[in-house]
């Protein structure tokens, strides 16, 4: 693995459960993230996979300090960022960006595409007027859209195009780390491959580092250098993508692999009969 960009150690995120009529008292805790440790090297893609509700999205938001962790360490480029205030985090926000699961819900419906993509540039003081418009046009072209889309609103685009707008917005501050929280789960199957290939190309061009989150281990295997499997708030297995998928060490990983659809009917019958997994 290359030099670490992000290091997470013993990260815990618990949400208190309170009950009471006059005075709330804590009666329990939801252990959304429970003692998670992982490392992502520069230019690497770490795939985080698990079923819905296992704590993946909470982990992403805690890593980015959108949620303050209960305990644990998060280091970005060797600097401890867990517990930093909003003001202290502000200079680091441009280095760490997020692509959201819901393309349309993540875009302001009242703003034009040019404003959505251009706001991060404007906040950095990276130009205005014609210069800002030119840079936004370059970002739109880079993600497969047209500069002519500058004046349109999000509702005028398809789901795949809306996600491309979200990717362009994430690229605007020139980040080092992008957390992609299930970026293809809400898209048609035919569009998913296009978005995945786009992210792969952008990584090669810009030297990006990804934390790629999904519940489909087949997609994660395709895009990731390493895979971390999450179950009930914990990492139950992690390692090189091929090793995790070909020789899983944890029964939960095996169940995720068994849920991947098999296009070949003969392989599907063999798997149901207790044969080998596809690709093994």
N, C-alpha and C positions, 0 to 999 in steps of 0.2 A: 504494500500500500504506500502511496505517496505521502508527503508531509501532511499531517492532519490540519484540516481547516476548522472542523467542528468536533469538539470532544464533549460528550455527555457522560456523567458519572453519577450513579446512584440517584437519579432524578425521581422525585416523588411529587405527585399532584393528587391531593385528596380533597374532596368537596364535602363539607359538613352537612349532615341531615338534621334539621332542627324541627322541634315540635313544641307547641304550647299556645295557650290562648292569650295570656297577658305578657308572659316572659318566655322568649324562645330559649329552649335548652337543646344542646346537642345530644341526639340519641343514637347517632351512628355516623359513619363516613363512607362515601363512595370512593373506592380506590381506583381512580381512572388511570393513573400511571403509578406504578409501584416498583421502585428500585430499578430503573432502566439505565443501562450503560451502552453507549455505542460511539463509534468514531467514524468520521467521513474524511477521506483524503482529498486534497486539491485535485480537481478535474475528475473526480469519481462520482458514480451514481450508486447510492445505497437505496435499495428498494425495501420499503417497509410494508409488510403484507399482513393481513388479518381480517377476520370477519367484522361486519358492522357492529359497533359498540364495544370494541376491544380496547379503545383508547388511543387510536392512531392520530385522530385530529387533535385531541387534547395534547398529545405529545408534541405535535407540530407547533401548536400555539404556545406551549410552554417553552419550547426551544427558542422561539422567536421573542419570548418575553411579552407576548400578548396576554398571557396569564402568568402570574407570579407563582413559582413553584413552592410547594410546602417545604421541600428540602432538596438538597442535591446540588450538583455543579454543572454549569454549562460554560464552556470556554470556546471563544471564537478567535481564531488566530492567536491562541495562547492567552487571551485576556478573559478573565472571569466576568461574565455578564449577568449571571443569575442574581436577581435582587437589585439591579440598577434601576434608578428612577427613570421616568419617561424622558426627562431632560437629558440624562446621561446616555440614554439609548438613542436619542435622535440622530447623532452623527453616524451611528451604526446601521440605521434603518436602510440606508441606500445600499449597504453591503449585503443585506439579507432581504429577499423579496419572496412573495408567495403567489402561487397560482391556485385559484380556488376551484372547488368542486362544481358549483353552480355558475355557469358562465354568465347568464343574464342577471342573476341576483347580485353578482359581484360588481356589476357596472351601474353607474348612476344613470337612470333612464332619462333624466332631465338634461344631461350633458351630451354634447356632440363628441364623436370619437376623437377629434383633434384635442378637445379639452381633457378627456379622460387620459389619453396617452401623454399629452403635453404637460399636465400638472406636475408630475415628478420632476420634469426638466425645469419648469419655471421655478419651482421651489428651491432648486439647486442654483438658480441664477444662471442657467445655461442658455440664455438668449431669450429674445422676445420677437414678436412680429414675424417678419419674413424668415428670419433665421430659425425661430422656433418651429414654424410651419415646415421648413425644409427638413429639420431633424425628425419631426414626427412622421413626415412622409417617408423618410429612410427607414424608420422603425416599422412602419406599416408594410413596406415592400419586403423587409427582411422576414416578416412572418407570413408572407404570401397574400397580403392584401394590396390595395391600390391607394396611392396618395389621394385619389378622387374621393375616397371614403371619409375624408377628413371632416366634412360637414354633415355627415349622417348621424342618426341616433342609433343606439344599440338595438332597438326593436326592429330595425330594418334589416337585420342580419340573421343568418341561420345560427344554430347552436355552435357549429364548428367555427364559423367566422367570429362569433362572440368570444369564443375561447382564444382565438388568435389575437383579438384585441386585448384580452387579459394578459396574454403572454407579452405583447408589445409593451403594455404598461409596466410589467415586471422587469423588462429589459431596460427601460428608460433610464434608471439611475446607474446603469452599468454595474450590477451586483456581482458578487463572487459566489454567493450561495442562493439557490432558488429551492424553496420548499413547494413541491407540487402535490397538493392535497387532493388525490383522486381526480386528476385533471381530465380523464377521459370517461369516467363512469356514467356521466349523463349524456354522452354522445352516441349517435348511431354507430353500429359496428363498422360500417364502411368509412366513417370519418376518424375513428380511433387511430387507425394505422397512420393516417396523414399527420395527426397531431403528435403521435409518438415519434415519427420520423423527423418532424420539424424540430422537436426538442433535442433529438440526437444530433441533427445538423448544427443547431445553435450551440450545443456544447462543444463540438469540434471547432467551430469558428471563433467562439468567444472564451473558451477555456472555462466554462461554467461548471459548478459543482451542484449536484442534485440530491435532495432527499425526496424520492419518488414514492408516493403513498398510493396503495390500491388494495382492493380485496380480491382481485383476480391474480393469482400467482403466475398464470400464463403470461399476462402482460408484463408483470414485474420481472419475470425471468428474461424477457426479450430486451428490456432496457437497462438492466442493472449489472454492475460489476459484482456487487455483493448483495445478499438478501438478509434482512432481519425479520423473523416471524414473531408477531405479537399476539398474545392471547391473554385476556382478562387482565390487561394492564402491565403484563410482563413480557420481556423478550425471552422466548423459549428456545430459540435456535437462531444462529447467524453464521454466515460464512460465504464463500464464493458461490455465485448464483448456480453454476452447473452442479457443484457438489450438493448444495441444499436440495435441488430439484431431482437429482439422480439418486442420491443416497441420503434421504432425510433421516435425521437422528431422533426426531420427536414425533409421536403419533399424531399430534395436531397438524404438523406440516404434511404428513401423509394424507390426512383428511382433506386439506386444502387442495392437494394435487389430485385426489380422487374426484373432486368436484369440477375440475376443468373439463369442458366439453371435448369430446373426441370426434373429429370429422369423419374418420374411417370407421364404418360399421363393424368391420371385423375386429379392429382393435377395441372398440366399445364392448363387443360381445366377450372378448377375451378378458377385459378388465372386470366385467360383471361376473365372469366365471372364476375370478381369482387369479387371472393371468398377470402378465407384466404390465406396468404402467406404460403409456405411450412415451416413446423417446428413451425408455430405459433399456 
